[in-house]
Amino acid sequence: MNTSAAEETSVDHSRAFQETEPLYILHLSDLHFGTAQQATGYCVDLRMDIKEKLKTTYSLDIPKLHYLVISGDIAQKAAKQEYAAANIFVKKLSEEFSIPKDHVVVVPGNHDVNWELTERNEEGRFLTYDSEFRRNYRAADYPLKAAEQYDIFWYKDENPRVVFLGLNSACKIDRHHPNDSRLHDVALAGAREAVLHAKDHDTYLKLAVVHHRDTGENSTLETDLLNALAVFGVQIILHGHAHKTSGWLYKHEIHYKVHIVGAGMFGESAEGPRGNHPYQYNLLALDRQKGEVCIYHRRKPQARGPWCGDAVYGEITRFSVNLPSVPTKDASRERKVLLADNDADYRRAARVHLETSGHVVEEAESPAQAKSVLSSTSIAVLLVDLRLVKDSDDYDFSGLDVATRAQELGIPSIIMTNYPSVDTVRQALRSVHSAPIAVDYVLKKDSFQTIVDVVDRILAGRVVGG
């Protein structure tokens, strides 16, 4: 399972939006900022266009955005200062439109390949992209191997539920093959498997994000791939690397359809203007009741010019998607896990794997918070760190105290620790009220998949046992 996949926080951001208001997705690509000044300037221009011009022209009142999607080419030459500028841009934009950090969806493009590192080791292609940009918005490292390079972005608490498949079409590009855009077959299969592994994946609106559409030596989104994505349930593909607005419909049989939307050429690079190529971005508005999507295509012919509707290729594109039904709350409770650990980084990484496997996750960072969640929320299983207060304290067994409270409530517990010993195992598995405090004991150094497997096994046992 890809460690980079998924949603990172439990905050229910959708509560800030009225259910009747559209769900907004801002789609950008090809940022190519060279300096912080450029990034700030483009952010100001974008803010004015969304909050003022769109309101004047289309009567849109958009105080907040739900998602920011950047479909590749964040940098021009994969340089640290370019990613620093991009981070400034994203930070200012997020503050302006209240975009949660974990709602920034990113994929790499060909300009995010570090050619110098690739010359030394082909697995170093995206090290700079990951360390200087992506890791600000994702919990886990981007895999080094091309066959593992994808991201899954889950959003369980939104209406509708949304999952983005972040695909990499630049995984084979280097100095010797600058136009070899393609998707790695194994990575694509891994991304699909990761989503299908979630038992409630059919309750999500599925979107794919990729940089290239149909350029270079290979057709990234050729017919076979579109067939595969359509059958898989992807309804919208957002791509970059576009030199003009592109919004058209690809149909697969009668019940499947994939809408392909391109964006690109958003920012001016450190190398200067780009001749006659227009600057462009998309704003998607989804009617959460009817499933109707309206895309506002925005364009400006010159870097210093104003944004306006794209009169050349169409100002607005409209289409409909099938909105999946959301399971009842009782169904989600059957797989709700309380993850109690005082290590925030570990919680985030473990959460990624649990949620990718279809579990609903609540978090706690202290014994008091864990007990409060146990008492106020319907929890199916408790995952608790043995040393929940202070890792360096050999006498900290606070996790056992939380597990004892869970046992009293009839909730099975799994003890996690970095400090295993015969005594701690004995303590964790000892009986209280004629039942063990914990039903299993795992080492935190083990793979996250091991933890997922233990949770699945315990929940399966509870279902079988009634």
N, C-alpha and C positions, 0 to 999 in steps of 0.2 A: 504494500500500500504506500502511496506517495505521501511522504511526511509533510509536503508543502500544501496539502489540500485543506481548504475549508475556512469556515467562519471562526472568528477568534473570541468573540465576547458574547455575554449573555444578555446584554442590555437590550430591551425591547424598544428599538428606535421608532418603530412604526406607530407607537402610541402618541408621538408628537404630531402625527398627521391625521386629519379627519378621514374617515373611511370613504367619504364621497369624493375626496380630492384625487386628482390623477397622481399616479406614481411616475416620478420624473427620473430619467436617466440621461445624464450628460455624456456624450460620446465624443472623445477627442482622440487624436493620433498625431504622430510625427511632430512632437513638441520642439525638439532641436534647439532648445534655449542655450545660448552661449554664456549669458551673464545673468546675475540676479536682477539687474535693471530691466533687461528684456522680459524676464519672467513676471516681474511686478507690473510692467506696462501692459502686457497681454492679459494679465488678470484683471486689471482695471477696465480695459476695453471690453472684456468678456462680461464682467459684472454689469456694466452699463447696458450692453446689448440685451442681456437676459432680463434685468430688472426694469429697464426703461423702454427700450425699443420694442421688445416682444409684448410688453404691456400695452404700448400705444398702438401697435400694428394689429395684434391678435387678441387683445384684452386678456392676456395671460398675467396672472398675479402669482409669481413664483418666489416665495420667501425662502423655500428650502428645496434641496435636491436629495433624492433618495440614494442615488448611486453616481459615482464618477467612474467611467470606463475609459481607460487609455489603451488603445490597441496597438502598442508598439512604437519603436523609435522614440523613446524618451530623450535620448541623447543624440548627438551628431557623430561623435567618435568614441563613445563609451568612456568619456573622461569624467573624473570625479567632480570637477567644477561644473560640468553640465548637469550632472545629477543633483548637485547642490542647488543649482538654479531651479530645476524641476521640483525639488522638494519645497522650495520657497513658494513656488506657484501653487502647488497642491495645498499647502498649509493655508495660504491666504484665501484660496477659493473655498476650502472646507470651512474655514471660519466664517466666511461671508454667507455661505449657503447651508451651514449646519450639517455638513456631510460627515458622518462618523468615519474614523480612520479605517475601520474594518470594512467599510463600504466603498473603498477605493479598489477597483478591479484593474489589474495590470497584466500585460503580457509583453515579452520582448520582441523587438524587430531587428532587422539586419544591421541598423546603426547602433544597436546595443551589444553587438559582438565586439569584444576586445581583441582585435587582431594581433596585438603584440603578445598577449597571454596565450592566444591560440597557437601562435608559432611555437611556443615552448611546450604547450600541452593542450590538445584539442578540448579537453574537459574544462579548460579555463575560460571558455567563450563568454560565459555570463557571470563570472565572479564579481566583476565591478558593478554590473547592473544589479546583482542581488545584494551585495554588501552596501552599496551607496544609495540604492533607491528602494527596491522591492521589499527589503527587510523592514522598512518603516511601516509597512502595511500588512505584512504576512508574518505568521508566528515562526515558521520553520525555514530552514535553508532551502534554496532552490537546488534540486538535484544536479550533480555534475554530469551524469550520463544522459545522453540525448533520449534514450529509450524511457527515461523516467521524468522527462521535463514536461510537466503540466501542473496546473493548479485547479482545484475545485473550490468554488466560493459558495458556501451554503448560507441561506438566509431564511431561517425557520420561522422567525417571529414577524415576518412581513405579511401583508395582504396585497396580492397573493404571495405565497411562498415562491422564492426565486432561487435558482442555482445557475451559476455561470461556469462553463468549462473553459478554462484559460489554456489555449493551445499554443505551441511554439512552432512557427513556420520557418524560423531562422536557425534551426538546430544543426544544419549542415553547411551553413555559410561560413566562409573564411576568405583569406586573401586570394587563394587560388580558385575558389568557387564563389565569387561574390553574388552570383544570381541564382544560386541553387536553393531556391525556396521550396520547401516541402514540409509535410508533417511526417513525423516518425510513426510508422505503423504500430509499433509496440507501445509507444507513448499514448497514441490515440486509443488503442485497446485498453490500456491501463486506466485512462480517464473514464472511459465508458464503464469499465468494470467497477471503478470506485463509486460511481453514481448508482449503478444497478445494485451494488451491495447494500445500499441504504434501502431498508424495507419499505419506506414510504416515498421513494423517489418519484412515484407517479403523482404525488400531490404537489409537485413543483413545476413552475413555468421554467423551461430550460432554454438557456441562451448559450451560444458559443462565441468566444472572442479569439481572434487570430489576427496577425499582422497582414500577411499577404492574402490576396484572393486568387489572382490568375496572372502571375508574372514570372519572369525568369525562365530557368530551364525546365521547371515542372509546374503543372497546374495544381496549386495548393488545394483548391476547392473543385476538383474535377467531379464528374458525374457520380462515380462510385462512392466517393466520400460524402457527397450530398445525399445520396441514397442512404448511406449508413447513418448519417446524422438525422435524417428525416424519420427513418424507422425507429431510431433511438428516442425520438420525441423532441429533438431540438426544433424550435419554431423560429428563432431569430439568430442570425450570425452577424456580429459586428466586427468589421475588419478595418485595417488602416491601409497605408501605402496607396491611397487613392489620389489621383491627379484631377479627378472631377467627381462630382456627386454621383453616387451610384446606389440606386434603390430599386431592386427588381425582385420578382417573385419566382422562386424555383419550386415546381410542383412535383411531388412524388405520389403517384396514384391519386385516388380521390380523397383519401382521408389524411394525407400527410402533405405538409407544405413547409418550406423554409424561406424566410424572408432574409435577403442579404442586403446589408446596409454598410456603405463605405464612408470613411472619414479620413482626413489626412491634411498634410501641409498646414498645420495650425500655426506654428511659430517660425520666426526667422532665426536661422542659425548664426553662429559667430562668423561664418564665412560671408554673410551678407544676404541681400535679397535674392529671390529665386526666379528672376525673369518674369515670364508671363503666367506662371502657375498661380492659381488662386489660393487663398487661404480659406479653410472650411472647417465647420464642425456641425454636429447634429444634436438636437434636443428631442428625446423621445418622451411622449406623454401617453401613459397607459390608463385608459378608463378601467378602474378596478371592478366595476360592476358589469360592464358589457364586453370587456375584452378588446375594445377598439384601441388601436395604436395610431397616434398622429406624430409624424416626424417633421420637425421644423428644420429645414436645411438652411444653414447660414453660411454666407460667403462674403469675402472682400477681395477685390482684385489686387490690391496693393497692401503692403504691411502697414503703412501709415493711414490707410483709408478706413472708412466706417464699415461695420458689419451691416449686411442687408440680406433679404431673402434671395435665394439662388434662382434668379429669373431665367438662367440658361438651361438648367436641368430640372427645374421645378422647385418651388418654395416649400411645398408640403406634400408628403406621401401619407396615405391612409391605408390601413389594412386591419384585419382582425386576427386575434389569436384565441386558441381554446384555453380558457382558464381552468386549471385543475381544481378539483374539490379538496378541501382541507379536512383531515380526519378529526373526529370528535376529540375533545380534551381527554376523555377517559382512555382512548386508544393511545394517546401520547404518554399518559402517565405510566403505562405498562413498561415503558423503556426509559423512564426518567432516572438519571444517575446523579447523585450528589457527589461532587469531586471536592474533597476537603484537603487542602495543602497550603502551607505558608509560602511556597515557592511559586511566584506568579508565572515565571517562564515555564516551569514544568506544567502548571495548570493549563496554560494556553496550548502547549504542544499536545498534552493528553486530550484536551477537549477536541482538538482538530480530529484526532483519530476516532474518538467516541462518536462524534457527530457525523463524521463521514460514514460510520457504520450504522447510522440510523437512530442513535440514542439522543434523547433530549437531556441536556446537561445543566445542572445548577452548580454554582461554585460557592465555596466558603474558604476563608483564609485563616480562621481562628476557631478554637473550640466553641466559643459562645455563638459565633455566627453559624457554625455547622448545626448546633443543637436547635437554634432558632429555625433554620430551614427544615430540619427534620420534623419539628413540631407544627410548622405552618404549611408545608407542601407535601403533596403525595409523592413519596420517593420509592422507587422500586429496589434500588441497591445503593449502598454507601461505599465509596472508595475513599479511604482516609489514610493520611500520612501518620506513621507512628509518632514522630516528633512534630507535633502540630504547632508548638509554641517556639521552640528554639532548637535548631538542628545540632548545635554544639553541646547541648545538655544531655549527658548520658542517662540522666534520670527523668527525662521528659517522656512520659508515656501517655500524654494527653489524648492521643488518637484512640487509645483503648477506652478512655472515658467516654468519648463520643460514640464509639462502637457499642459500648454497653447501653447507652441511651437508645441507639438504633435497635438493639436487640429487644429492649423493652417495648418498642413500638412494632415489633415483628418485621423489621427491615434487615435483610442480610448484609453483612459488612465484609469488605476486603481490606486487609491491612497492607499498606505499602511502606517500604522503608529503604533507606540507603545504608542502614546499620543493622544487618541481620545478626542474630545470635540464637543459640538454642533456647536461652531464657526468654527472649522476646517472642519466639515462635510459641513456646509453652504458654506464655501469658496471653497471647492473642487467641489461642485455640482452647483455652481453659473454659470450663463450663460455669455459667452463672444462670441460676433459675433453670437448671437441667438442660441448658442449651449452650453451645459455644458462643463466645463473644463475637468471633469472626468465623466465616465459613471458608475463607482462604487467605493466603499470605503470599505476596509477590514482592520481588525486588525491583526497585525503581530503575536499576541499570538494565533490566530486561527490556526487550522491545515493547513499544506501545501496543503492537499487535497482540502480544502475550496478555496484556491487561484487557484488551477488547475481547479476546477469546474467553478469558475467565468470567468477565461480565456476561457475555452471551450464554455461557454454560450455566451460570447461576440462574439467569432469567428463564432459560429453557427449562430448567429443573422446577422452577416455581410454577410455570405454566402447566407442565406435565403433572405436577403434584396437585394442581387445582388451586 
